[in-house]
Amino acid sequence: MGLLAAGIGAGIVAVGAGIGIGMIGKSSVESIARQPEASGDIRGAMILTAALIEGVALIGAIVCILLALGIGQ
């Protein structure tokens, strides 16, 4: 049962990160289209936010792997 829960959890983490990064990309492209002169600032904020989301997704995946392996029980 723990392996199933870990697999489902890892899938949810991946889907959540994908949706979050997609929303960031969409918003930044719209912002750059409206104000091209601010593209550098917008791009920097987008990259920073995407990196933070990837970090949270990586931590979630590691927790799922630890649960699957039974480490920490």
All heavy atoms as TSV, in Angstrom:
chain	resi	resn	atom	element	x	y	z
A	1	MET	N	N	0.820	-1.194	0.000
A	1	MET	CA	C	0.000	0.000	0.000
A	1	MET	C	C	0.866	1.263	0.000
A	1	MET	O	O	0.499	2.254	-0.608
A	1	MET	CB	C	-0.911	-0.027	1.228
A	1	MET	CG	C	-1.972	1.018	1.200
A	1	MET	SD	S	-3.147	0.662	-0.078
A	1	MET	CE	C	-4.422	1.768	0.304
A	2	GLY	N	N	2.002	1.213	0.694
A	2	GLY	CA	C	2.898	2.365	0.742
A	2	GLY	C	C	3.504	2.687	-0.612
A	2	GLY	O	O	3.707	3.851	-0.951
A	3	LEU	N	N	3.786	1.635	-1.402
A	3	LEU	CA	C	4.338	1.871	-2.735
A	3	LEU	C	C	3.320	2.563	-3.641
A	3	LEU	O	O	3.673	3.446	-4.420
A	3	LEU	CB	C	4.781	0.550	-3.368
A	3	LEU	CG	C	6.002	-0.124	-2.759
A	3	LEU	CD1	C	6.240	-1.476	-3.398
A	3	LEU	CD2	C	7.214	0.761	-2.919
A	4	LEU	N	N	2.073	2.160	-3.529
A	4	LEU	CA	C	1.024	2.791	-4.323
A	4	LEU	C	C	0.863	4.261	-3.940
A	4	LEU	O	O	0.764	5.132	-4.808
A	4	LEU	CB	C	-0.300	2.047	-4.139
A	4	LEU	CG	C	-1.500	2.614	-4.884
A	4	LEU	CD1	C	-1.282	2.505	-6.383
A	4	LEU	CD2	C	-2.761	1.895	-4.465
A	5	ALA	N	N	0.859	4.536	-2.656
A	5	ALA	CA	C	0.725	5.913	-2.194
A	5	ALA	C	C	1.914	6.764	-2.639
A	5	ALA	O	O	1.745	7.923	-3.038
A	5	ALA	CB	C	0.603	5.944	-0.677
A	6	ALA	N	N	3.107	6.191	-2.592
A	6	ALA	CA	C	4.289	6.929	-3.024
A	6	ALA	C	C	4.238	7.211	-4.522
A	6	ALA	O	O	4.603	8.303	-4.972
A	6	ALA	CB	C	5.554	6.151	-2.675
A	7	GLY	N	N	3.783	6.247	-5.298
A	7	GLY	CA	C	3.662	6.454	-6.739
A	7	GLY	C	C	2.636	7.511	-7.088
A	7	GLY	O	O	2.866	8.374	-7.949
A	8	ILE	N	N	1.501	7.468	-6.418
A	8	ILE	CA	C	0.469	8.476	-6.662
A	8	ILE	C	C	0.965	9.859	-6.219
A	8	ILE	O	O	0.748	10.856	-6.905
A	8	ILE	CB	C	-0.837	8.095	-5.942
A	8	ILE	CG1	C	-1.448	6.864	-6.613
A	8	ILE	CG2	C	-1.826	9.251	-5.945
A	8	ILE	CD1	C	-2.636	6.283	-5.885
A	9	GLY	N	N	1.639	9.906	-5.093
A	9	GLY	CA	C	2.179	11.178	-4.606
A	9	GLY	C	C	3.196	11.778	-5.559
A	9	GLY	O	O	3.185	12.985	-5.816
A	10	ALA	N	N	4.070	10.936	-6.108
A	10	ALA	CA	C	5.065	11.434	-7.062
A	10	ALA	C	C	4.389	11.950	-8.327
A	10	ALA	O	O	4.812	12.966	-8.896
A	10	ALA	CB	C	6.057	10.322	-7.405
A	11	GLY	N	N	3.342	11.277	-8.758
A	11	GLY	CA	C	2.598	11.743	-9.927
A	11	GLY	C	C	1.925	13.081	-9.685
A	11	GLY	O	O	1.939	13.966	-10.542
A	12	ILE	N	N	1.344	13.240	-8.515
A	12	ILE	CA	C	0.689	14.505	-8.174
A	12	ILE	C	C	1.709	15.636	-8.093
A	12	ILE	O	O	1.457	16.761	-8.554
A	12	ILE	CB	C	-0.098	14.364	-6.855
A	12	ILE	CG1	C	-1.302	13.452	-7.071
A	12	ILE	CG2	C	-0.540	15.720	-6.326
A	12	ILE	CD1	C	-2.037	13.079	-5.807
A	13	VAL	N	N	2.883	15.344	-7.539
A	13	VAL	CA	C	3.942	16.350	-7.463
A	13	VAL	C	C	4.362	16.781	-8.862
A	13	VAL	O	O	4.506	17.978	-9.142
A	13	VAL	CB	C	5.153	15.798	-6.671
A	13	VAL	CG1	C	6.378	16.659	-6.872
A	13	VAL	CG2	C	4.822	15.705	-5.207
A	14	ALA	N	N	4.539	15.833	-9.773
A	14	ALA	CA	C	4.971	16.157	-11.133
A	14	ALA	C	C	3.907	16.970	-11.869
A	14	ALA	O	O	4.231	17.947	-12.563
A	14	ALA	CB	C	5.283	14.881	-11.900
A	15	VAL	N	N	2.656	16.578	-11.730
A	15	VAL	CA	C	1.578	17.304	-12.399
A	15	VAL	C	C	1.456	18.720	-11.837
A	15	VAL	O	O	1.304	19.695	-12.590
A	15	VAL	CB	C	0.241	16.534	-12.269
A	15	VAL	CG1	C	-0.929	17.382	-12.705
A	15	VAL	CG2	C	0.291	15.258	-13.085
A	16	GLY	N	N	1.540	18.849	-10.523
A	16	GLY	CA	C	1.456	20.172	-9.902
A	16	GLY	C	C	2.580	21.094	-10.347
A	16	GLY	O	O	2.349	22.274	-10.635
A	17	ALA	N	N	3.791	20.565	-10.415
A	17	ALA	CA	C	4.922	21.380	-10.865
A	17	ALA	C	C	4.758	21.777	-12.330
A	17	ALA	O	O	5.046	22.921	-12.706
A	17	ALA	CB	C	6.231	20.623	-10.666
A	18	GLY	N	N	4.284	20.859	-13.147
A	18	GLY	CA	C	4.070	21.167	-14.559
A	18	GLY	C	C	3.025	22.243	-14.756
A	18	GLY	O	O	3.202	23.165	-15.570
A	19	ILE	N	N	1.936	22.154	-14.021
A	19	ILE	CA	C	0.881	23.174	-14.119
A	19	ILE	C	C	1.403	24.528	-13.635
A	19	ILE	O	O	1.158	25.558	-14.272
A	19	ILE	CB	C	-0.362	22.736	-13.318
A	19	ILE	CG1	C	-1.044	21.566	-14.012
A	19	ILE	CG2	C	-1.333	23.904	-13.145
A	19	ILE	CD1	C	-2.154	20.935	-13.201
A	20	GLY	N	N	2.137	24.518	-12.537
A	20	GLY	CA	C	2.669	25.775	-12.005
A	20	GLY	C	C	3.632	26.457	-12.954
A	20	GLY	O	O	3.539	27.665	-13.193
A	21	ILE	N	N	4.544	25.704	-13.525
A	21	ILE	CA	C	5.509	26.291	-14.449
A	21	ILE	C	C	4.822	26.737	-15.734
A	21	ILE	O	O	5.177	27.761	-16.323
A	21	ILE	CB	C	6.664	25.304	-14.713
A	21	ILE	CG1	C	7.486	25.168	-13.430
A	21	ILE	CG2	C	7.541	25.779	-15.857
A	21	ILE	CD1	C	8.569	24.125	-13.497
A	22	GLY	N	N	3.814	25.994	-16.162
A	22	GLY	CA	C	3.053	26.409	-17.339
A	22	GLY	C	C	2.330	27.723	-17.121
A	22	GLY	O	O	2.290	28.587	-18.006
A	23	MET	N	N	1.763	27.885	-15.939
A	23	MET	CA	C	1.074	29.146	-15.628
A	23	MET	C	C	2.057	30.312	-15.552
A	23	MET	O	O	1.747	31.427	-15.991
A	23	MET	CB	C	0.307	29.005	-14.320
A	23	MET	CG	C	-0.892	28.089	-14.419
A	23	MET	SD	S	-1.708	27.805	-12.846
A	23	MET	CE	C	-2.366	29.412	-12.515
A	24	ILE	N	N	3.250	30.055	-15.016
A	24	ILE	CA	C	4.272	31.099	-14.964
A	24	ILE	C	C	4.684	31.501	-16.376
A	24	ILE	O	O	4.802	32.690	-16.688
A	24	ILE	CB	C	5.507	30.624	-14.176
A	24	ILE	CG1	C	5.169	30.479	-12.709
A	24	ILE	CG2	C	6.665	31.596	-14.337
A	24	ILE	CD1	C	6.252	29.786	-11.932
A	25	GLY	N	N	4.906	30.516	-17.232
A	25	GLY	CA	C	5.291	30.805	-18.615
A	25	GLY	C	C	4.225	31.600	-19.348
A	25	GLY	O	O	4.525	32.561	-20.059
A	26	LYS	N	N	2.974	31.196	-19.172
A	26	LYS	CA	C	1.864	31.899	-19.821
A	26	LYS	C	C	1.797	33.348	-19.369
A	26	LYS	O	O	1.681	34.263	-20.190
A	26	LYS	CB	C	0.560	31.182	-19.495
A	26	LYS	CG	C	-0.665	31.845	-20.060
A	26	LYS	CD	C	-1.906	31.160	-19.552
A	26	LYS	CE	C	-2.799	32.174	-19.071
A	26	LYS	NZ	N	-3.659	32.315	-18.158
A	27	SER	N	N	1.882	33.552	-18.072
A	27	SER	CA	C	1.787	34.908	-17.533
A	27	SER	C	C	2.963	35.780	-17.974
A	27	SER	O	O	2.783	36.966	-18.294
A	27	SER	CB	C	1.730	34.877	-16.019
A	27	SER	OG	O	0.591	34.182	-15.587
A	28	SER	N	N	4.148	35.204	-18.004
A	28	SER	CA	C	5.311	36.005	-18.384
A	28	SER	C	C	5.285	36.363	-19.864
A	28	SER	O	O	5.659	37.480	-20.242
A	28	SER	CB	C	6.607	35.282	-18.029
A	28	SER	OG	O	6.737	34.112	-18.793
A	29	VAL	N	N	4.833	35.450	-20.715
A	29	VAL	CA	C	4.734	35.767	-22.144
A	29	VAL	C	C	3.704	36.870	-22.377
A	29	VAL	O	O	3.927	37.796	-23.163
A	29	VAL	CB	C	4.397	34.494	-22.958
A	29	VAL	CG1	C	4.006	34.839	-24.372
A	29	VAL	CG2	C	5.576	33.548	-22.964
A	30	GLU	N	N	2.572	36.799	-21.673
A	30	GLU	CA	C	1.565	37.855	-21.797
A	30	GLU	C	C	2.111	39.187	-21.295
A	30	GLU	O	O	1.859	40.239	-21.899
A	30	GLU	CB	C	0.317	37.469	-21.014
A	30	GLU	CG	C	-0.494	36.368	-21.646
A	30	GLU	CD	C	-1.688	35.959	-20.797
A	30	GLU	OE1	O	-1.862	36.505	-19.683
A	30	GLU	OE2	O	-2.442	35.091	-21.255
A	31	SER	N	N	2.854	39.154	-20.206
A	31	SER	CA	C	3.419	40.394	-19.656
A	31	SER	C	C	4.448	41.000	-20.589
A	31	SER	O	O	4.481	42.226	-20.782
A	31	SER	CB	C	4.059	40.126	-18.299
A	31	SER	OG	O	3.103	39.659	-17.390
A	32	ILE	N	N	5.283	40.160	-21.173
A	32	ILE	CA	C	6.298	40.663	-22.111
A	32	ILE	C	C	5.635	41.211	-23.364
A	32	ILE	O	O	6.087	42.208	-23.939
A	32	ILE	CB	C	7.328	39.564	-22.432
A	32	ILE	CG1	C	8.189	39.274	-21.204
A	32	ILE	CG2	C	8.211	39.966	-23.604
A	32	ILE	CD1	C	9.100	38.076	-21.346
A	33	ALA	N	N	4.538	40.596	-23.798
A	33	ALA	CA	C	3.834	41.103	-24.975
A	33	ALA	C	C	3.221	42.474	-24.696
A	33	ALA	O	O	3.152	43.318	-25.585
A	33	ALA	CB	C	2.738	40.128	-25.389
A	34	ARG	N	N	2.793	42.708	-23.457
A	34	ARG	CA	C	2.187	44.002	-23.123
A	34	ARG	C	C	3.233	45.083	-22.868
A	34	ARG	O	O	3.003	46.253	-23.175
A	34	ARG	CB	C	1.306	43.866	-21.886
A	34	ARG	CG	C	0.069	43.059	-22.157
A	34	ARG	CD	C	-0.713	42.843	-20.891
A	34	ARG	NE	N	-1.767	41.863	-21.139
A	34	ARG	CZ	C	-3.017	42.014	-20.757
A	34	ARG	NH1	N	-3.373	43.103	-20.120
A	34	ARG	NH2	N	-3.902	41.097	-21.012
A	35	GLN	N	N	4.368	44.691	-22.263
A	35	GLN	CA	C	5.423	45.663	-21.967
A	35	GLN	C	C	6.774	45.081	-22.374
A	35	GLN	O	O	7.501	44.520	-21.539
A	35	GLN	CB	C	5.442	46.001	-20.486
A	35	GLN	CG	C	4.285	46.836	-20.030
A	35	GLN	CD	C	4.460	47.279	-18.602
A	35	GLN	OE1	O	5.021	46.553	-17.787
A	35	GLN	NE2	N	3.997	48.487	-18.304
A	36	PRO	N	N	7.132	45.193	-23.637
A	36	PRO	CA	C	8.406	44.617	-24.088
A	36	PRO	C	C	9.633	45.223	-23.418
A	36	PRO	O	O	10.665	44.557	-23.293
A	36	PRO	CB	C	8.417	44.915	-25.591
A	36	PRO	CG	C	7.039	45.287	-25.951
A	36	PRO	CD	C	6.376	45.787	-24.721
A	37	GLU	N	N	9.538	46.460	-22.959
A	37	GLU	CA	C	10.710	47.100	-22.336
A	37	GLU	C	C	11.033	46.503	-20.972
A	37	GLU	O	O	12.144	46.668	-20.470
A	37	GLU	CB	C	10.496	48.615	-22.201
A	37	GLU	CG	C	9.392	49.020	-21.259
A	37	GLU	CD	C	8.009	49.056	-21.895
A	37	GLU	OE1	O	7.878	48.717	-23.083
A	37	GLU	OE2	O	7.059	49.399	-21.187
A	38	ALA	N	N	10.100	45.789	-20.368
A	38	ALA	CA	C	10.334	45.174	-19.056
A	38	ALA	C	C	10.649	43.682	-19.176
A	38	ALA	O	O	10.558	42.953	-18.195
A	38	ALA	CB	C	9.107	45.371	-18.181
A	39	SER	N	N	11.044	43.248	-20.359
A	39	SER	CA	C	11.234	41.807	-20.577
A	39	SER	C	C	12.354	41.222	-19.718
A	39	SER	O	O	12.257	40.079	-19.268
A	39	SER	CB	C	11.500	41.521	-22.054
A	39	SER	OG	O	12.721	42.102	-22.453
A	40	GLY	N	N	13.403	41.980	-19.465
A	40	GLY	CA	C	14.510	41.464	-18.652
A	40	GLY	C	C	14.089	41.176	-17.218
A	40	GLY	O	O	14.418	40.123	-16.664
A	41	ASP	N	N	13.355	42.103	-16.631
A	41	ASP	CA	C	12.883	41.914	-15.257
A	41	ASP	C	C	11.880	40.768	-15.170
A	41	ASP	O	O	11.921	39.962	-14.240
A	41	ASP	CB	C	12.232	43.193	-14.730
A	41	ASP	CG	C	13.225	44.334	-14.581
A	41	ASP	OD1	O	14.424	44.042	-14.407
A	41	ASP	OD2	O	12.791	45.500	-14.633
A	42	ILE	N	N	10.986	40.710	-16.141
A	42	ILE	CA	C	9.971	39.658	-16.141
A	42	ILE	C	C	10.620	38.293	-16.320
A	42	ILE	O	O	10.270	37.327	-15.633
A	42	ILE	CB	C	8.922	39.926	-17.246
A	42	ILE	CG1	C	8.144	41.204	-16.933
A	42	ILE	CG2	C	7.978	38.741	-17.400
A	42	ILE	CD1	C	7.298	41.716	-18.082
A	43	ARG	N	N	11.587	38.198	-17.221
A	43	ARG	CA	C	12.262	36.925	-17.474
A	43	ARG	C	C	13.029	36.454	-16.234
A	43	ARG	O	O	12.998	35.266	-15.880
A	43	ARG	CB	C	13.210	37.061	-18.655
A	43	ARG	CG	C	13.802	35.754	-19.111
A	43	ARG	CD	C	14.663	35.908	-20.354
A	43	ARG	NE	N	13.902	36.458	-21.457
A	43	ARG	CZ	C	14.191	37.626	-22.050
A	43	ARG	NH1	N	15.214	38.349	-21.652
A	43	ARG	NH2	N	13.458	38.074	-23.047
A	44	GLY	N	N	13.682	37.383	-15.553
A	44	GLY	CA	C	14.417	37.024	-14.340
A	44	GLY	C	C	13.496	36.507	-13.237
A	44	GLY	O	O	13.791	35.504	-12.579
A	45	ALA	N	N	12.369	37.193	-13.061
A	45	ALA	CA	C	11.404	36.750	-12.050
A	45	ALA	C	C	10.810	35.398	-12.419
A	45	ALA	O	O	10.575	34.550	-11.547
A	45	ALA	CB	C	10.301	37.791	-11.895
A	46	MET	N	N	10.583	35.178	-13.720
A	46	MET	CA	C	10.026	33.902	-14.174
A	46	MET	C	C	11.000	32.753	-13.894
A	46	MET	O	O	10.594	31.698	-13.389
A	46	MET	CB	C	9.722	33.962	-15.671
A	46	MET	CG	C	9.206	32.653	-16.236
A	46	MET	SD	S	9.122	32.609	-18.027
A	46	MET	CE	C	10.836	32.640	-18.475
A	47	ILE	N	N	12.256	32.956	-14.189
A	47	ILE	CA	C	13.247	31.906	-13.981
A	47	ILE	C	C	13.412	31.595	-12.495
A	47	ILE	O	O	13.491	30.431	-12.094
A	47	ILE	CB	C	14.591	32.298	-14.631
A	47	ILE	CG1	C	14.444	32.287	-16.150
A	47	ILE	CG2	C	15.709	31.364	-14.191
A	47	ILE	CD1	C	15.634	32.850	-16.888
A	48	LEU	N	N	13.427	32.628	-11.672
A	48	LEU	CA	C	13.554	32.423	-10.230
A	48	LEU	C	C	12.362	31.652	-9.680
A	48	LEU	O	O	12.520	30.701	-8.904
A	48	LEU	CB	C	13.696	33.770	-9.517
A	48	LEU	CG	C	13.773	33.709	-7.997
A	48	LEU	CD1	C	15.051	33.007	-7.567
A	48	LEU	CD2	C	13.703	35.096	-7.423
A	49	THR	N	N	11.161	32.032	-10.081
A	49	THR	CA	C	9.963	31.356	-9.593
A	49	THR	C	C	9.897	29.921	-10.082
A	49	THR	O	O	9.521	29.013	-9.326
A	49	THR	CB	C	8.710	32.134	-10.033
A	49	THR	OG1	O	8.861	33.499	-9.674
A	49	THR	CG2	C	7.468	31.573	-9.391
A	50	ALA	N	N	10.266	29.682	-11.336
A	50	ALA	CA	C	10.275	28.317	-11.863
A	50	ALA	C	C	11.289	27.451	-11.114
A	50	ALA	O	O	11.025	26.269	-10.840
A	50	ALA	CB	C	10.580	28.324	-13.352
A	51	ALA	N	N	12.431	28.019	-10.757
A	51	ALA	CA	C	13.432	27.263	-10.003
A	51	ALA	C	C	12.918	26.904	-8.613
A	51	ALA	O	O	13.160	25.795	-8.121
A	51	ALA	CB	C	14.722	28.070	-9.902
A	52	LEU	N	N	12.193	27.822	-7.984
A	52	LEU	CA	C	11.630	27.528	-6.666
A	52	LEU	C	C	10.572	26.428	-6.749
A	52	LEU	O	O	10.509	25.548	-5.886
A	52	LEU	CB	C	11.041	28.797	-6.048
A	52	LEU	CG	C	12.053	29.869	-5.660
A	52	LEU	CD1	C	11.338	31.137	-5.220
A	52	LEU	CD2	C	12.977	29.366	-4.572
A	53	ILE	N	N	9.764	26.455	-7.788
A	53	ILE	CA	C	8.757	25.402	-7.963
A	53	ILE	C	C	9.441	24.057	-8.205
A	53	ILE	O	O	9.023	23.029	-7.667
A	53	ILE	CB	C	7.799	25.753	-9.112
A	53	ILE	CG1	C	6.899	26.907	-8.698
A	53	ILE	CG2	C	6.948	24.555	-9.515
A	53	ILE	CD1	C	6.005	27.417	-9.798
A	54	GLU	N	N	10.487	24.044	-9.005
A	54	GLU	CA	C	11.217	22.801	-9.245
A	54	GLU	C	C	11.840	22.276	-7.958
A	54	GLU	O	O	11.898	21.066	-7.733
A	54	GLU	CB	C	12.307	23.012	-10.298
A	54	GLU	CG	C	11.774	23.075	-11.704
A	54	GLU	CD	C	11.190	21.755	-12.168
A	54	GLU	OE1	O	11.717	20.688	-11.808
A	54	GLU	OE2	O	10.189	21.804	-12.893
A	55	GLY	N	N	12.324	23.173	-7.104
A	55	GLY	CA	C	12.885	22.744	-5.825
A	55	GLY	C	C	11.847	22.076	-4.938
A	55	GLY	O	O	12.105	21.030	-4.331
A	56	VAL	N	N	10.672	22.658	-4.878
A	56	VAL	CA	C	9.593	22.060	-4.085
A	56	VAL	C	C	9.185	20.715	-4.675
A	56	VAL	O	O	8.933	19.750	-3.942
A	56	VAL	CB	C	8.390	23.028	-4.000
A	56	VAL	CG1	C	7.185	22.349	-3.396
A	56	VAL	CG2	C	8.776	24.255	-3.206
A	57	ALA	N	N	9.136	20.619	-5.996
A	57	ALA	CA	C	8.786	19.353	-6.648
A	57	ALA	C	C	9.844	18.286	-6.367
A	57	ALA	O	O	9.512	17.117	-6.148
A	57	ALA	CB	C	8.622	19.558	-8.148
A	58	LEU	N	N	11.105	18.683	-6.362
A	58	LEU	CA	C	12.169	17.733	-6.064
A	58	LEU	C	C	12.069	17.226	-4.630
A	58	LEU	O	O	12.232	16.020	-4.378
A	58	LEU	CB	C	13.532	18.383	-6.299
A	58	LEU	CG	C	14.749	17.509	-6.045
A	58	LEU	CD1	C	14.760	16.330	-7.007
A	58	LEU	CD2	C	16.012	18.317	-6.193
A	59	ILE	N	N	11.786	18.117	-3.696
A	59	ILE	CA	C	11.615	17.693	-2.310
A	59	ILE	C	C	10.437	16.734	-2.188
A	59	ILE	O	O	10.511	15.718	-1.489
A	59	ILE	CB	C	11.432	18.912	-1.389
A	59	ILE	CG1	C	12.747	19.687	-1.296
A	59	ILE	CG2	C	10.971	18.500	-0.002
A	59	ILE	CD1	C	12.625	21.022	-0.609
A	60	GLY	N	N	9.335	17.026	-2.877
A	60	GLY	CA	C	8.180	16.130	-2.861
A	60	GLY	C	C	8.502	14.768	-3.436
A	60	GLY	O	O	8.077	13.734	-2.903
A	61	ALA	N	N	9.262	14.732	-4.522
A	61	ALA	CA	C	9.645	13.456	-5.125
A	61	ALA	C	C	10.562	12.669	-4.193
A	61	ALA	O	O	10.444	11.442	-4.081
A	61	ALA	CB	C	10.318	13.702	-6.464
A	62	ILE	N	N	11.472	13.348	-3.514
A	62	ILE	CA	C	12.368	12.669	-2.579
A	62	ILE	C	C	11.578	12.088	-1.412
A	62	ILE	O	O	11.843	10.960	-0.975
A	62	ILE	CB	C	13.470	13.626	-2.091
A	62	ILE	CG1	C	14.440	13.913	-3.234
A	62	ILE	CG2	C	14.203	13.067	-0.890
A	62	ILE	CD1	C	15.452	14.984	-2.947
A	63	VAL	N	N	10.593	12.818	-0.914
A	63	VAL	CA	C	9.759	12.301	0.165
A	63	VAL	C	C	9.018	11.046	-0.297
A	63	VAL	O	O	8.916	10.059	0.444
A	63	VAL	CB	C	8.778	13.385	0.657
A	63	VAL	CG1	C	7.705	12.794	1.543
A	63	VAL	CG2	C	9.531	14.475	1.388
A	64	CYS	N	N	8.510	11.066	-1.525
A	64	CYS	CA	C	7.821	9.885	-2.059
A	64	CYS	C	C	8.766	8.693	-2.190
A	64	CYS	O	O	8.391	7.562	-1.890
A	64	CYS	CB	C	7.189	10.210	-3.410
A	64	CYS	SG	S	5.784	11.320	-3.290
A	65	ILE	N	N	9.990	8.944	-2.624
A	65	ILE	CA	C	10.973	7.851	-2.729
A	65	ILE	C	C	11.297	7.301	-1.338
A	65	ILE	O	O	11.395	6.077	-1.152
A	65	ILE	CB	C	12.244	8.355	-3.443
A	65	ILE	CG1	C	11.947	8.607	-4.929
A	65	ILE	CG2	C	13.388	7.361	-3.299
A	65	ILE	CD1	C	13.055	9.308	-5.666
A	66	LEU	N	N	11.468	8.175	-0.372
A	66	LEU	CA	C	11.749	7.721	0.987
A	66	LEU	C	C	10.605	6.907	1.544
A	66	LEU	O	O	10.817	5.895	2.253
A	66	LEU	CB	C	12.051	8.902	1.904
A	66	LEU	CG	C	13.362	9.659	1.625
A	66	LEU	CD1	C	13.468	10.879	2.523
A	66	LEU	CD2	C	14.554	8.744	1.798
A	67	LEU	N	N	9.381	7.303	1.250
A	67	LEU	CA	C	8.223	6.519	1.690
A	67	LEU	C	C	8.179	5.157	1.009
A	67	LEU	O	O	7.854	4.143	1.643
A	67	LEU	CB	C	6.917	7.283	1.395
A	67	LEU	CG	C	6.619	8.470	2.289
A	67	LEU	CD1	C	5.387	9.194	1.791
A	67	LEU	CD2	C	6.418	8.016	3.715
A	68	ALA	N	N	8.516	5.118	-0.262
A	68	ALA	CA	C	8.505	3.853	-0.995
A	68	ALA	C	C	9.560	2.884	-0.474
A	68	ALA	O	O	9.337	1.685	-0.432
A	68	ALA	CB	C	8.702	4.109	-2.482
A	69	LEU	N	N	10.705	3.422	-0.091
A	69	LEU	CA	C	11.789	2.580	0.402
A	69	LEU	C	C	11.637	2.238	1.882
A	69	LEU	O	O	12.360	1.391	2.404
A	69	LEU	CB	C	13.140	3.258	0.172
A	69	LEU	CG	C	13.525	3.472	-1.295
A	69	LEU	CD1	C	14.827	4.245	-1.389
A	69	LEU	CD2	C	13.616	2.157	-2.031
A	70	GLY	N	N	10.713	2.897	2.548
A	70	GLY	CA	C	10.487	2.621	3.963
A	70	GLY	C	C	11.505	3.233	4.882
A	70	GLY	O	O	11.676	2.782	6.021
A	71	ILE	N	N	12.193	4.246	4.425
A	71	ILE	CA	C	13.221	4.905	5.241
A	71	ILE	C	C	12.532	5.888	6.177
A	71	ILE	O	O	11.694	6.692	5.764
A	71	ILE	CB	C	14.256	5.622	4.356
A	71	ILE	CG1	C	14.959	4.588	3.477
A	71	ILE	CG2	C	15.245	6.408	5.198
A	71	ILE	CD1	C	15.889	5.177	2.450
A	72	GLY	N	N	12.859	5.866	7.431
A	72	GLY	CA	C	12.326	6.786	8.397
A	72	GLY	C	C	11.073	6.291	9.102
A	72	GLY	O	O	10.379	7.051	9.750
A	73	GLN	N	N	10.793	5.016	8.999
A	73	GLN	CA	C	9.590	4.475	9.652
A	73	GLN	C	C	9.951	3.783	10.941
A	73	GLN	O	O	10.893	3.176	11.142
A	73	GLN	CB	C	8.883	3.492	8.745
A	73	GLN	CG	C	8.272	4.186	7.559
A	73	GLN	CD	C	7.507	3.209	6.676
A	73	GLN	OE1	O	7.431	2.030	6.958
A	73	GLN	NE2	N	6.951	3.724	5.611
